[in-house]
Amino acid sequence: EAQVTQNPRYLITVTGKKLTVTCSQNMNHEYMSWYRQDPGLGLRQIYYSMNVEVTDKGDVPEGYKVSRKEKRNFPLILESPSPNQTSLYFCASMLHPPRTDTQYFGPGTRLTVL
Amino acid sequence: QKEVEQNSGPLSVPEGAIASLNCTYSDRGSQSFFWYRQYSGKSPELIMFIYSNGDKEDGRFTAQLNKASQYVSLLIRDSQPSDSATYLCAVSNSGGSNYKLTFGKGTLLTVNP
């Protein structure tokens, strides 16, 4: 089954404690991205990756890091989380731009930073 | 700042009616247009995409695009309670190394039995 998986699905943490949200896809997609979704603000892109070892900033990259060492994995790293990073996070992958019709979203990770 | 605007709703329609969802975008260079459905607490799911001016139909869904007016819409015929969800409009640029997909904030649709 074609899918994007994220872990953990739910996380409550405290300010300043480094965390990583993993994302993995099994479709051999080249393009992967991370979004955050907040009430009243919609989906906003954090980072994206066109392929292995190629990443770039989206609209709201501050406070986040990513890496793309393998095609299937695209972890999101919060080095020092703050309460304003409390949000619902989605990882997504697509075959390659501009094939947005092939885009799949992961199930989401709900993060709370106290 | 490239923007995608949608009415936030909620849009309420009776079962069996036509639901009309609208979206405008600011970037005239936008190439591709997408509609996602998102149930509460779930991830977005692509339901329609359109690249050319005019209408595109898929079952009960019709997407309409007017690039001159920078307007894209989604019609849902014979609306069902299971169509109750937030509908996200998304617009992409020309692609290549600067590919970008911009989402609107979504319209909440409620279909009343």
Boltz contact constraints between the chains, C-beta under 6 A:
constraints:
  - contact:
      token1: [A, 42]
      token2: [B, 103]
      max_distance: 6.0
  - contact:
      token1: [A, 42]
      token2: [B, 105]
      max_distance: 6.0
  - contact:
      token1: [A, 43]
      token2: [B, 103]
      max_distance: 6.0
  - contact:
      token1: [A, 90]
      token2: [B, 43]
      max_distance: 6.0
  - contact:
      token1: [A, 97]
      token2: [B, 95]
      max_distance: 6.0
  - contact:
      token1: [A, 97]
      token2: [B, 99]
      max_distance: 6.0
  - contact:
      token1: [A, 98]
      token2: [B, 32]
      max_distance: 6.0
  - contact:
      token1: [A, 98]
      token2: [B, 92]
      max_distance: 6.0
  - contact:
      token1: [A, 98]
      token2: [B, 95]
      max_distance: 6.0
  - contact:
      token1: [A, 100]
      token2: [B, 34]
      max_distance: 6.0
  - contact:
      token1: [A, 100]
      token2: [B, 92]
      max_distance: 6.0
  - contact:
      token1: [A, 101]
      token2: [B, 49]
      max_distance: 6.0
  - contact:
      token1: [A, 105]
      token2: [B, 43]
      max_distance: 6.0
  - contact:
      token1: [A, 105]
      token2: [B, 44]
      max_distance: 6.0
  - contact:
      token1: [A, 107]
      token2: [B, 43]
      max_distance: 6.0
  - contact:
      token1: [A, 108]
      token2: [B, 43]
      max_distance: 6.0
